[in-house]
Amino acid sequence: MIADPGAVRAEAAAGDALYASLPAHRRVLDLEEVANCADLMLAGLVGQIVDGLGVYVDAGATELRLGIGTSDEAVRSATRTALAWLLGG
């Protein structure tokens, strides 16, 4: 549950720079019409993430894979609990 999604996306974009320069990976990003994988990332407070998941579902996604990117175990646990509750699972 990160309050500054922009900072999270900037860090992810920096980490993805090498992959984004590889032709095969670049092709996939181009097909998705994004600059890097961070453009597909949901980050922020739980409500923002749930809203973002709704956008993917509205676009036709039928299966979603969620990964929680933090080294803080308390944040990871709280995020899992909140998302499970909000998503009914």
Legacy VTK file of the C-alpha trace (Angstrom):
# vtk DataFile Version 3.0
C-alpha trace
ASCII
DATASET POLYDATA
POINTS 89 float
0.000 0.000 0.000
2.202 2.770 -1.345
0.944 6.339 -1.265
3.339 7.541 -4.000
2.669 5.477 -7.135
4.853 7.764 -9.268
7.963 6.954 -7.252
7.231 3.231 -7.458
6.732 3.408 -11.226
9.928 5.436 -11.695
11.919 2.837 -9.765
10.344 0.008 -11.773
11.017 1.809 -15.072
14.674 2.247 -14.149
14.923 -1.439 -13.320
13.229 -2.368 -16.599
15.462 -0.204 -18.811
17.746 -3.057 -19.872
14.839 -5.341 -20.751
13.051 -2.564 -22.642
16.120 -2.276 -24.879
16.016 -5.954 -25.903
14.239 -6.394 -29.259
11.907 -9.220 -28.188
10.883 -7.448 -24.990
10.581 -4.118 -26.821
8.216 -5.768 -29.335
5.900 -6.942 -26.548
5.921 -3.481 -24.974
5.181 -1.907 -28.352
2.246 -4.272 -28.892
0.878 -3.165 -25.528
1.580 0.464 -26.488
3.593 1.136 -23.325
7.086 2.529 -22.815
8.023 -0.036 -20.178
6.535 -2.596 -17.805
6.006 0.087 -15.165
3.244 1.502 -17.376
1.258 -1.681 -16.695
1.940 -1.629 -12.967
-0.681 -0.850 -10.363
0.725 1.010 -7.393
-0.733 3.089 -4.630
-3.266 2.690 -1.906
-5.447 -0.418 -1.913
-8.418 1.490 -3.334
-6.300 2.728 -6.237
-5.120 -0.800 -6.934
-8.656 -2.196 -6.844
-9.777 0.566 -9.234
-6.873 -0.340 -11.537
-7.849 -4.006 -11.449
-11.343 -2.921 -12.473
-9.895 -1.170 -15.512
-8.162 -4.398 -16.565
-11.385 -6.375 -16.062
-13.404 -3.780 -17.997
-10.870 -4.114 -20.826
-11.579 -7.847 -20.997
-9.023 -9.443 -18.696
-10.359 -12.712 -17.324
-7.326 -13.753 -15.313
-5.181 -11.444 -13.236
-1.842 -12.225 -11.628
-1.015 -10.067 -8.650
2.468 -9.602 -7.306
3.148 -7.415 -4.319
6.477 -5.661 -4.722
7.840 -4.672 -1.351
10.550 -5.886 0.961
8.477 -4.795 3.973
6.715 -7.918 5.232
4.171 -5.900 7.244
3.168 -3.962 4.122
3.044 -7.172 2.072
0.799 -8.858 4.643
-1.499 -5.852 5.023
-1.794 -5.538 1.247
-2.635 -9.234 0.815
-5.237 -9.054 3.570
-6.856 -5.894 2.192
-6.939 -7.142 -1.393
-8.317 -10.540 -0.363
-11.081 -8.839 1.595
-11.902 -6.318 -1.145
-11.820 -8.924 -3.910
-13.901 -11.396 -1.922
-11.285 -14.066 -1.499
LINES 1 90
89 0 1 2 3 4 5 6 7 8 9 10 11 12 13 14 15 16 17 18 19 20 21 22 23 24 25 26 27 28 29 30 31 32 33 34 35 36 37 38 39 40 41 42 43 44 45 46 47 48 49 50 51 52 53 54 55 56 57 58 59 60 61 62 63 64 65 66 67 68 69 70 71 72 73 74 75 76 77 78 79 80 81 82 83 84 85 86 87 88
